[in-house]
Amino acid sequence: MEAELETEITIGELLVKKGDTLTYLYDFGDGWEVTLKLEKSTKVPLARCVAGNRAWPPDDSGGPGV
């Protein structure tokens, strides 16, 4: 899939069925690459993060240069 502007598409349009994934760059310049995978759809109107594998660094904490 080609890159999309975040102002023109929602996560719900990208992650539709179980197993769908997307990858994005978090905090441009530090090079954090984040991958989201849809594990279950519950028809909840608002998305919420209920678990994660790793703790995230604070914003603008540095990282490998891109």
mmCIF file of the N, C-alpha and C atoms, coordinates in Angstrom:
data_MODEL
# 
_entry.id   MODEL 
# 
loop_
_atom_site.group_PDB 
_atom_site.id 
_atom_site.type_symbol 
_atom_site.label_atom_id 
_atom_site.label_alt_id 
_atom_site.label_comp_id 
_atom_site.label_asym_id 
_atom_site.label_entity_id 
_atom_site.label_seq_id 
_atom_site.pdbx_PDB_ins_code 
_atom_site.Cartn_x 
_atom_site.Cartn_y 
_atom_site.Cartn_z 
_atom_site.occupancy 
_atom_site.B_iso_or_equiv 
_atom_site.pdbx_formal_charge 
_atom_site.auth_seq_id 
_atom_site.auth_comp_id 
_atom_site.auth_asym_id 
_atom_site.auth_atom_id 
_atom_site.pdbx_PDB_model_num 
ATOM 1   N N  . MET A 1 1  ? 0.847   -1.184 0.000  1.00 0.00 ? 1  MET A N  1 
ATOM 2   C CA . MET A 1 1  ? 0.000   0.000  0.000  1.00 0.00 ? 1  MET A CA 1 
ATOM 3   C C  . MET A 1 1  ? 0.885   1.238  0.000  1.00 0.00 ? 1  MET A C  1 
ATOM 4   N N  . GLU A 1 2  ? 0.453   2.259  -0.656 1.00 0.00 ? 2  GLU A N  1 
ATOM 5   C CA . GLU A 1 2  ? 1.193   3.515  -0.708 1.00 0.00 ? 2  GLU A CA 1 
ATOM 6   C C  . GLU A 1 2  ? 1.002   4.303  0.579  1.00 0.00 ? 2  GLU A C  1 
ATOM 7   N N  . ALA A 1 3  ? 1.862   5.270  0.809  1.00 0.00 ? 3  ALA A N  1 
ATOM 8   C CA . ALA A 1 3  ? 1.755   6.145  1.979  1.00 0.00 ? 3  ALA A CA 1 
ATOM 9   C C  . ALA A 1 3  ? 0.492   6.988  1.879  1.00 0.00 ? 3  ALA A C  1 
ATOM 10  N N  . GLU A 1 4  ? -0.098  7.277  3.033  1.00 0.00 ? 4  GLU A N  1 
ATOM 11  C CA . GLU A 1 4  ? -1.312  8.096  3.096  1.00 0.00 ? 4  GLU A CA 1 
ATOM 12  C C  . GLU A 1 4  ? -1.094  9.235  4.084  1.00 0.00 ? 4  GLU A C  1 
ATOM 13  N N  . LEU A 1 5  ? -1.704  10.383 3.840  1.00 0.00 ? 5  LEU A N  1 
ATOM 14  C CA . LEU A 1 5  ? -1.673  11.486 4.792  1.00 0.00 ? 5  LEU A CA 1 
ATOM 15  C C  . LEU A 1 5  ? -2.611  11.173 5.947  1.00 0.00 ? 5  LEU A C  1 
ATOM 16  N N  . GLU A 1 6  ? -2.131  11.382 7.174  1.00 0.00 ? 6  GLU A N  1 
ATOM 17  C CA . GLU A 1 6  ? -2.964  11.065 8.338  1.00 0.00 ? 6  GLU A CA 1 
ATOM 18  C C  . GLU A 1 6  ? -4.210  11.940 8.448  1.00 0.00 ? 6  GLU A C  1 
ATOM 19  N N  . THR A 1 7  ? -4.230  13.054 7.741  1.00 0.00 ? 7  THR A N  1 
ATOM 20  C CA . THR A 1 7  ? -5.401  13.921 7.761  1.00 0.00 ? 7  THR A CA 1 
ATOM 21  C C  . THR A 1 7  ? -6.483  13.463 6.790  1.00 0.00 ? 7  THR A C  1 
ATOM 22  N N  . GLU A 1 8  ? -6.160  12.480 5.939  1.00 0.00 ? 8  GLU A N  1 
ATOM 23  C CA . GLU A 1 8  ? -7.104  12.068 4.905  1.00 0.00 ? 8  GLU A CA 1 
ATOM 24  C C  . GLU A 1 8  ? -7.608  10.636 5.049  1.00 0.00 ? 8  GLU A C  1 
ATOM 25  N N  . ILE A 1 9  ? -7.166  9.918  6.099  1.00 0.00 ? 9  ILE A N  1 
ATOM 26  C CA . ILE A 1 9  ? -7.586  8.526  6.271  1.00 0.00 ? 9  ILE A CA 1 
ATOM 27  C C  . ILE A 1 9  ? -7.571  8.191  7.758  1.00 0.00 ? 9  ILE A C  1 
ATOM 28  N N  . THR A 1 10 ? -8.429  7.269  8.165  1.00 0.00 ? 10 THR A N  1 
ATOM 29  C CA . THR A 1 10 ? -8.479  6.865  9.573  1.00 0.00 ? 10 THR A CA 1 
ATOM 30  C C  . THR A 1 10 ? -7.871  5.470  9.745  1.00 0.00 ? 10 THR A C  1 
ATOM 31  N N  . ILE A 1 11 ? -7.486  5.143  10.975 1.00 0.00 ? 11 ILE A N  1 
ATOM 32  C CA . ILE A 1 11 ? -6.961  3.811  11.263 1.00 0.00 ? 11 ILE A CA 1 
ATOM 33  C C  . ILE A 1 11 ? -8.008  2.755  10.907 1.00 0.00 ? 11 ILE A C  1 
ATOM 34  N N  . GLY A 1 12 ? -9.282  3.060  11.161 1.00 0.00 ? 12 GLY A N  1 
ATOM 35  C CA . GLY A 1 12 ? -10.352 2.125  10.850 1.00 0.00 ? 12 GLY A CA 1 
ATOM 36  C C  . GLY A 1 12 ? -10.478 1.810  9.367  1.00 0.00 ? 12 GLY A C  1 
ATOM 37  N N  . GLU A 1 13 ? -10.039 2.726  8.517  1.00 0.00 ? 13 GLU A N  1 
ATOM 38  C CA . GLU A 1 13 ? -10.051 2.473  7.077  1.00 0.00 ? 13 GLU A CA 1 
ATOM 39  C C  . GLU A 1 13 ? -8.859  1.620  6.645  1.00 0.00 ? 13 GLU A C  1 
ATOM 40  N N  . LEU A 1 14 ? -7.788  1.632  7.448  1.00 0.00 ? 14 LEU A N  1 
ATOM 41  C CA . LEU A 1 14 ? -6.584  0.868  7.112  1.00 0.00 ? 14 LEU A CA 1 
ATOM 42  C C  . LEU A 1 14 ? -6.580  -0.520 7.740  1.00 0.00 ? 14 LEU A C  1 
ATOM 43  N N  . LEU A 1 15 ? -7.048  -0.606 8.985  1.00 0.00 ? 15 LEU A N  1 
ATOM 44  C CA . LEU A 1 15 ? -7.107  -1.882 9.692  1.00 0.00 ? 15 LEU A CA 1 
ATOM 45  C C  . LEU A 1 15 ? -8.553  -2.343 9.702  1.00 0.00 ? 15 LEU A C  1 
ATOM 46  N N  . VAL A 1 16 ? -8.906  -3.214 8.785  1.00 0.00 ? 16 VAL A N  1 
ATOM 47  C CA . VAL A 1 16 ? -10.296 -3.610 8.580  1.00 0.00 ? 16 VAL A CA 1 
ATOM 48  C C  . VAL A 1 16 ? -10.586 -5.014 9.102  1.00 0.00 ? 16 VAL A C  1 
ATOM 49  N N  . LYS A 1 17 ? -9.705  -5.961 8.773  1.00 0.00 ? 17 LYS A N  1 
ATOM 50  C CA . LYS A 1 17 ? -9.956  -7.346 9.178  1.00 0.00 ? 17 LYS A CA 1 
ATOM 51  C C  . LYS A 1 17 ? -8.801  -7.866 10.035 1.00 0.00 ? 17 LYS A C  1 
ATOM 52  N N  . LYS A 1 18 ? -9.084  -8.894 10.807 1.00 0.00 ? 18 LYS A N  1 
ATOM 53  C CA . LYS A 1 18 ? -8.092  -9.494 11.692 1.00 0.00 ? 18 LYS A CA 1 
ATOM 54  C C  . LYS A 1 18 ? -6.815  -9.813 10.906 1.00 0.00 ? 18 LYS A C  1 
ATOM 55  N N  . GLY A 1 19 ? -5.677  -9.409 11.461 1.00 0.00 ? 19 GLY A N  1 
ATOM 56  C CA . GLY A 1 19 ? -4.395  -9.657 10.821 1.00 0.00 ? 19 GLY A CA 1 
ATOM 57  C C  . GLY A 1 19 ? -3.864  -8.497 9.998  1.00 0.00 ? 19 GLY A C  1 
ATOM 58  N N  . ASP A 1 20 ? -4.716  -7.507 9.672  1.00 0.00 ? 20 ASP A N  1 
ATOM 59  C CA . ASP A 1 20 ? -4.247  -6.339 8.931  1.00 0.00 ? 20 ASP A CA 1 
ATOM 60  C C  . ASP A 1 20 ? -3.202  -5.596 9.764  1.00 0.00 ? 20 ASP A C  1 
ATOM 61  N N  . THR A 1 21 ? -2.170  -5.060 9.103  1.00 0.00 ? 21 THR A N  1 
ATOM 62  C CA . THR A 1 21 ? -1.124  -4.308 9.793  1.00 0.00 ? 21 THR A CA 1 
ATOM 63  C C  . THR A 1 21 ? -0.854  -2.995 9.081  1.00 0.00 ? 21 THR A C  1 
ATOM 64  N N  . LEU A 1 22 ? -0.265  -2.057 9.815  1.00 0.00 ? 22 LEU A N  1 
ATOM 65  C CA . LEU A 1 22 ? 0.234   -0.825 9.224  1.00 0.00 ? 22 LEU A CA 1 
ATOM 66  C C  . LEU A 1 22 ? 1.481   -0.422 9.991  1.00 0.00 ? 22 LEU A C  1 
ATOM 67  N N  . THR A 1 23 ? 2.373   0.268  9.313  1.00 0.00 ? 23 THR A N  1 
ATOM 68  C CA . THR A 1 23 ? 3.608   0.738  9.912  1.00 0.00 ? 23 THR A CA 1 
ATOM 69  C C  . THR A 1 23 ? 3.709   2.237  9.699  1.00 0.00 ? 23 THR A C  1 
ATOM 70  N N  . TYR A 1 24 ? 4.158   2.967  10.728 1.00 0.00 ? 24 TYR A N  1 
ATOM 71  C CA . TYR A 1 24 ? 4.337   4.408  10.588 1.00 0.00 ? 24 TYR A CA 1 
ATOM 72  C C  . TYR A 1 24 ? 5.582   4.847  11.341 1.00 0.00 ? 24 TYR A C  1 
ATOM 73  N N  . LEU A 1 25 ? 6.073   6.045  11.001 1.00 0.00 ? 25 LEU A N  1 
ATOM 74  C CA . LEU A 1 25 ? 7.206   6.626  11.707 1.00 0.00 ? 25 LEU A CA 1 
ATOM 75  C C  . LEU A 1 25 ? 6.692   7.510  12.826 1.00 0.00 ? 25 LEU A C  1 
ATOM 76  N N  . TYR A 1 26 ? 7.197   7.285  14.032 1.00 0.00 ? 26 TYR A N  1 
ATOM 77  C CA . TYR A 1 26 ? 6.822   8.066  15.206 1.00 0.00 ? 26 TYR A CA 1 
ATOM 78  C C  . TYR A 1 26 ? 7.945   9.032  15.507 1.00 0.00 ? 26 TYR A C  1 
ATOM 79  N N  . ASP A 1 27 ? 7.644   10.301 15.708 1.00 0.00 ? 27 ASP A N  1 
ATOM 80  C CA . ASP A 1 27 ? 8.607   11.341 16.039 1.00 0.00 ? 27 ASP A CA 1 
ATOM 81  C C  . ASP A 1 27 ? 9.688   11.429 14.971 1.00 0.00 ? 27 ASP A C  1 
ATOM 82  N N  . PHE A 1 28 ? 9.309   11.935 13.818 1.00 0.00 ? 28 PHE A N  1 
ATOM 83  C CA . PHE A 1 28 ? 10.235  12.056 12.695 1.00 0.00 ? 28 PHE A CA 1 
ATOM 84  C C  . PHE A 1 28 ? 11.551  12.667 13.144 1.00 0.00 ? 28 PHE A C  1 
ATOM 85  N N  . GLY A 1 29 ? 12.640  12.168 12.637 1.00 0.00 ? 29 GLY A N  1 
ATOM 86  C CA . GLY A 1 29 ? 13.956  12.637 13.009 1.00 0.00 ? 29 GLY A CA 1 
ATOM 87  C C  . GLY A 1 29 ? 14.646  11.680 13.959 1.00 0.00 ? 29 GLY A C  1 
ATOM 88  N N  . ASP A 1 30 ? 13.883  11.009 14.817 1.00 0.00 ? 30 ASP A N  1 
ATOM 89  C CA . ASP A 1 30 ? 14.465  10.020 15.721 1.00 0.00 ? 30 ASP A CA 1 
ATOM 90  C C  . ASP A 1 30 ? 14.346  8.616  15.143 1.00 0.00 ? 30 ASP A C  1 
ATOM 91  N N  . GLY A 1 31 ? 13.457  8.422  14.201 1.00 0.00 ? 31 GLY A N  1 
ATOM 92  C CA . GLY A 1 31 ? 13.394  7.181  13.460 1.00 0.00 ? 31 GLY A CA 1 
ATOM 93  C C  . GLY A 1 31 ? 12.715  6.006  14.142 1.00 0.00 ? 31 GLY A C  1 
ATOM 94  N N  . TRP A 1 32 ? 11.769  6.245  15.052 1.00 0.00 ? 32 TRP A N  1 
ATOM 95  C CA . TRP A 1 32 ? 11.039  5.128  15.660 1.00 0.00 ? 32 TRP A CA 1 
ATOM 96  C C  . TRP A 1 32 ? 10.024  4.611  14.653 1.00 0.00 ? 32 TRP A C  1 
ATOM 97  N N  . GLU A 1 33 ? 10.101  3.345  14.304 1.00 0.00 ? 33 GLU A N  1 
ATOM 98  C CA . GLU A 1 33 ? 9.155   2.731  13.379 1.00 0.00 ? 33 GLU A CA 1 
ATOM 99  C C  . GLU A 1 33 ? 8.182   1.874  14.183 1.00 0.00 ? 33 GLU A C  1 
ATOM 100 N N  . VAL A 1 34 ? 6.889   2.141  14.032 1.00 0.00 ? 34 VAL A N  1 
ATOM 101 C CA . VAL A 1 34 ? 5.847   1.482  14.818 1.00 0.00 ? 34 VAL A CA 1 
ATOM 102 C C  . VAL A 1 34 ? 4.963   0.661  13.881 1.00 0.00 ? 34 VAL A C  1 
ATOM 103 N N  . THR A 1 35 ? 4.676   -0.578 14.261 1.00 0.00 ? 35 THR A N  1 
ATOM 104 C CA . THR A 1 35 ? 3.781   -1.427 13.493 1.00 0.00 ? 35 THR A CA 1 
ATOM 105 C C  . THR A 1 35 ? 2.557   -1.763 14.346 1.00 0.00 ? 35 THR A C  1 
ATOM 106 N N  . LEU A 1 36 ? 1.381   -1.536 13.795 1.00 0.00 ? 36 LEU A N  1 
ATOM 107 C CA . LEU A 1 36 ? 0.116   -1.881 14.450 1.00 0.00 ? 36 LEU A CA 1 
ATOM 108 C C  . LEU A 1 36 ? -0.482  -3.079 13.735 1.00 0.00 ? 36 LEU A C  1 
ATOM 109 N N  . LYS A 1 37 ? -1.052  -4.003 14.509 1.00 0.00 ? 37 LYS A N  1 
ATOM 110 C CA . LYS A 1 37 ? -1.697  -5.175 13.932 1.00 0.00 ? 37 LYS A CA 1 
ATOM 111 C C  . LYS A 1 37 ? -3.078  -5.326 14.567 1.00 0.00 ? 37 LYS A C  1 
ATOM 112 N N  . LEU A 1 38 ? -4.105  -5.473 13.739 1.00 0.00 ? 38 LEU A N  1 
ATOM 113 C CA . LEU A 1 38 ? -5.459  -5.673 14.245 1.00 0.00 ? 38 LEU A CA 1 
ATOM 114 C C  . LEU A 1 38 ? -5.625  -7.124 14.667 1.00 0.00 ? 38 LEU A C  1 
ATOM 115 N N  . GLU A 1 39 ? -5.820  -7.332 15.969 1.00 0.00 ? 39 GLU A N  1 
ATOM 116 C CA . GLU A 1 39 ? -5.990  -8.686 16.486 1.00 0.00 ? 39 GLU A CA 1 
ATOM 117 C C  . GLU A 1 39 ? -7.451  -9.048 16.674 1.00 0.00 ? 39 GLU A C  1 
ATOM 118 N N  . LYS A 1 40 ? -8.294  -8.044 16.897 1.00 0.00 ? 40 LYS A N  1 
ATOM 119 C CA . LYS A 1 40 ? -9.710  -8.310 17.128 1.00 0.00 ? 40 LYS A CA 1 
ATOM 120 C C  . LYS A 1 40 ? -10.501 -7.027 16.896 1.00 0.00 ? 40 LYS A C  1 
ATOM 121 N N  . SER A 1 41 ? -11.647 -7.134 16.267 1.00 0.00 ? 41 SER A N  1 
ATOM 122 C CA . SER A 1 41 ? -12.533 -5.995 16.060 1.00 0.00 ? 41 SER A CA 1 
ATOM 123 C C  . SER A 1 41 ? -13.762 -6.173 16.932 1.00 0.00 ? 41 SER A C  1 
ATOM 124 N N  . THR A 1 42 ? -14.083 -5.146 17.726 1.00 0.00 ? 42 THR A N  1 
ATOM 125 C CA . THR A 1 42 ? -15.217 -5.251 18.652 1.00 0.00 ? 42 THR A CA 1 
ATOM 126 C C  . THR A 1 42 ? -16.327 -4.246 18.347 1.00 0.00 ? 42 THR A C  1 
ATOM 127 N N  . LYS A 1 43 ? -16.183 -3.510 17.269 1.00 0.00 ? 43 LYS A N  1 
ATOM 128 C CA . LYS A 1 43 ? -17.178 -2.515 16.859 1.00 0.00 ? 43 LYS A CA 1 
ATOM 129 C C  . LYS A 1 43 ? -17.323 -1.388 17.890 1.00 0.00 ? 43 LYS A C  1 
ATOM 130 N N  . VAL A 1 44 ? -16.261 -1.126 18.669 1.00 0.00 ? 44 VAL A N  1 
ATOM 131 C CA . VAL A 1 44 ? -16.252 -0.014 19.618 1.00 0.00 ? 44 VAL A CA 1 
ATOM 132 C C  . VAL A 1 44 ? -16.058 1.269  18.818 1.00 0.00 ? 44 VAL A C  1 
ATOM 133 N N  . PRO A 1 45 ? -16.866 2.313  19.072 1.00 0.00 ? 45 PRO A N  1 
ATOM 134 C CA . PRO A 1 45 ? -16.768 3.517  18.255 1.00 0.00 ? 45 PRO A CA 1 
ATOM 135 C C  . PRO A 1 45 ? -15.444 4.272  18.390 1.00 0.00 ? 45 PRO A C  1 
ATOM 136 N N  . LEU A 1 46 ? -14.754 4.167  19.520 1.00 0.00 ? 46 LEU A N  1 
ATOM 137 C CA . LEU A 1 46 ? -13.484 4.851  19.707 1.00 0.00 ? 46 LEU A CA 1 
ATOM 138 C C  . LEU A 1 46 ? -12.385 3.822  19.946 1.00 0.00 ? 46 LEU A C  1 
ATOM 139 N N  . ALA A 1 47 ? -11.258 4.021  19.299 1.00 0.00 ? 47 ALA A N  1 
ATOM 140 C CA . ALA A 1 47 ? -10.130 3.104  19.501 1.00 0.00 ? 47 ALA A CA 1 
ATOM 141 C C  . ALA A 1 47 ? -9.474  3.383  20.848 1.00 0.00 ? 47 ALA A C  1 
ATOM 142 N N  . ARG A 1 48 ? -8.951  2.339  21.469 1.00 0.00 ? 48 ARG A N  1 
ATOM 143 C CA . ARG A 1 48 ? -8.209  2.505  22.713 1.00 0.00 ? 48 ARG A CA 1 
ATOM 144 C C  . ARG A 1 48 ? -7.142  1.432  22.790 1.00 0.00 ? 48 ARG A C  1 
ATOM 145 N N  . CYS A 1 49 ? -6.018  1.788  23.337 1.00 0.00 ? 49 CYS A N  1 
ATOM 146 C CA . CYS A 1 49 ? -4.916  0.856  23.496 1.00 0.00 ? 49 CYS A CA 1 
ATOM 147 C C  . CYS A 1 49 ? -5.079  0.179  24.850 1.00 0.00 ? 49 CYS A C  1 
ATOM 148 N N  . VAL A 1 50 ? -5.172  -1.147 24.869 1.00 0.00 ? 50 VAL A N  1 
ATOM 149 C CA . VAL A 1 50 ? -5.396  -1.870 26.122 1.00 0.00 ? 50 VAL A CA 1 
ATOM 150 C C  . VAL A 1 50 ? -4.176  -2.671 26.558 1.00 0.00 ? 50 VAL A C  1 
ATOM 151 N N  . ALA A 1 51 ? -3.177  -2.813 25.697 1.00 0.00 ? 51 ALA A N  1 
ATOM 152 C CA . ALA A 1 51 ? -1.967  -3.556 26.063 1.00 0.00 ? 51 ALA A CA 1 
ATOM 153 C C  . ALA A 1 51 ? -0.879  -3.258 25.050 1.00 0.00 ? 51 ALA A C  1 
ATOM 154 N N  . GLY A 1 52 ? 0.352   -3.564 25.426 1.00 0.00 ? 52 GLY A N  1 
ATOM 155 C CA . GLY A 1 52 ? 1.474   -3.376 24.521 1.00 0.00 ? 52 GLY A CA 1 
ATOM 156 C C  . GLY A 1 52 ? 2.631   -4.258 24.923 1.00 0.00 ? 52 GLY A C  1 
ATOM 157 N N  . ASN A 1 53 ? 3.517   -4.496 23.991 1.00 0.00 ? 53 ASN A N  1 
ATOM 158 C CA . ASN A 1 53 ? 4.665   -5.353 24.261 1.00 0.00 ? 53 ASN A CA 1 
ATOM 159 C C  . ASN A 1 53 ? 5.808   -4.628 24.942 1.00 0.00 ? 53 ASN A C  1 
ATOM 160 N N  . ARG A 1 54 ? 5.981   -3.334 24.671 1.00 0.00 ? 54 ARG A N  1 
ATOM 161 C CA . ARG A 1 54 ? 7.119   -2.593 25.198 1.00 0.00 ? 54 ARG A CA 1 
ATOM 162 C C  . ARG A 1 54 ? 6.687   -1.214 25.665 1.00 0.00 ? 54 ARG A C  1 
ATOM 163 N N  . ALA A 1 55 ? 7.455   -0.661 26.586 1.00 0.00 ? 55 ALA A N  1 
ATOM 164 C CA . ALA A 1 55 ? 7.223   0.723  27.004 1.00 0.00 ? 55 ALA A CA 1 
ATOM 165 C C  . ALA A 1 55 ? 7.794   1.651  25.932 1.00 0.00 ? 55 ALA A C  1 
ATOM 166 N N  . TRP A 1 56 ? 7.167   2.780  25.737 1.00 0.00 ? 56 TRP A N  1 
ATOM 167 C CA . TRP A 1 56 ? 7.621   3.740  24.735 1.00 0.00 ? 56 TRP A CA 1 
ATOM 168 C C  . TRP A 1 56 ? 8.535   4.764  25.365 1.00 0.00 ? 56 TRP A C  1 
ATOM 169 N N  . PRO A 1 57 ? 9.490   5.286  24.602 1.00 0.00 ? 57 PRO A N  1 
ATOM 170 C CA . PRO A 1 57 ? 10.323  6.370  25.127 1.00 0.00 ? 57 PRO A CA 1 
ATOM 171 C C  . PRO A 1 57 ? 9.505   7.656  25.193 1.00 0.00 ? 57 PRO A C  1 
ATOM 172 N N  . PRO A 1 58 ? 9.895   8.579  26.069 1.00 0.00 ? 58 PRO A N  1 
ATOM 173 C CA . PRO A 1 58 ? 9.205   9.872  26.094 1.00 0.00 ? 58 PRO A CA 1 
ATOM 174 C C  . PRO A 1 58 ? 9.396   10.606 24.771 1.00 0.00 ? 58 PRO A C  1 
ATOM 175 N N  . ASP A 1 59 ? 8.493   11.502 24.433 1.00 0.00 ? 59 ASP A N  1 
ATOM 176 C CA . ASP A 1 59 ? 8.617   12.278 23.196 1.00 0.00 ? 59 ASP A CA 1 
ATOM 177 C C  . ASP A 1 59 ? 9.944   13.019 23.170 1.00 0.00 ? 59 ASP A C  1 
ATOM 178 N N  . ASP A 1 60 ? 10.508  13.127 21.968 1.00 0.00 ? 60 ASP A N  1 
ATOM 179 C CA . ASP A 1 60 ? 11.755  13.864 21.727 1.00 0.00 ? 60 ASP A CA 1 
ATOM 180 C C  . ASP A 1 60 ? 12.881  13.450 22.656 1.00 0.00 ? 60 ASP A C  1 
ATOM 181 N N  . SER A 1 61 ? 12.994  12.158 22.925 1.00 0.00 ? 61 SER A N  1 
ATOM 182 C CA . SER A 1 61 ? 14.061  11.672 23.796 1.00 0.00 ? 61 SER A CA 1 
ATOM 183 C C  . SER A 1 61 ? 15.306  11.266 23.003 1.00 0.00 ? 61 SER A C  1 
ATOM 184 N N  . GLY A 1 62 ? 15.240  11.451 21.705 1.00 0.00 ? 62 GLY A N  1 
ATOM 185 C CA . GLY A 1 62 ? 16.376  11.071 20.869 1.00 0.00 ? 62 GLY A CA 1 
ATOM 186 C C  . GLY A 1 62 ? 16.204  9.653  20.359 1.00 0.00 ? 62 GLY A C  1 
ATOM 187 N N  . GLY A 1 63 ? 17.123  9.224  19.611 1.00 0.00 ? 63 GLY A N  1 
ATOM 188 C CA . GLY A 1 63 ? 17.080  7.889  19.043 1.00 0.00 ? 63 GLY A CA 1 
ATOM 189 C C  . GLY A 1 63 ? 17.997  7.826  17.851 1.00 0.00 ? 63 GLY A C  1 
ATOM 190 N N  . PRO A 1 64 ? 18.011  6.691  17.185 1.00 0.00 ? 64 PRO A N  1 
ATOM 191 C CA . PRO A 1 64 ? 18.896  6.581  16.024 1.00 0.00 ? 64 PRO A CA 1 
ATOM 192 C C  . PRO A 1 64 ? 18.488  7.572  14.947 1.00 0.00 ? 64 PRO A C  1 
ATOM 193 N N  . GLY A 1 65 ? 19.445  8.294  14.405 1.00 0.00 ? 65 GLY A N  1 
ATOM 194 C CA . GLY A 1 65 ? 19.146  9.244  13.337 1.00 0.00 ? 65 GLY A CA 1 
ATOM 195 C C  . GLY A 1 65 ? 18.708  8.530  12.085 1.00 0.00 ? 65 GLY A C  1 
ATOM 196 N N  . VAL A 1 66 ? 17.867  9.202  11.326 1.00 0.00 ? 66 VAL A N  1 
ATOM 197 C CA . VAL A 1 66 ? 17.376  8.612  10.083 1.00 0.00 ? 66 VAL A CA 1 
ATOM 198 C C  . VAL A 1 66 ? 18.175  9.143  8.927  1.00 0.00 ? 66 VAL A C  1 
# 
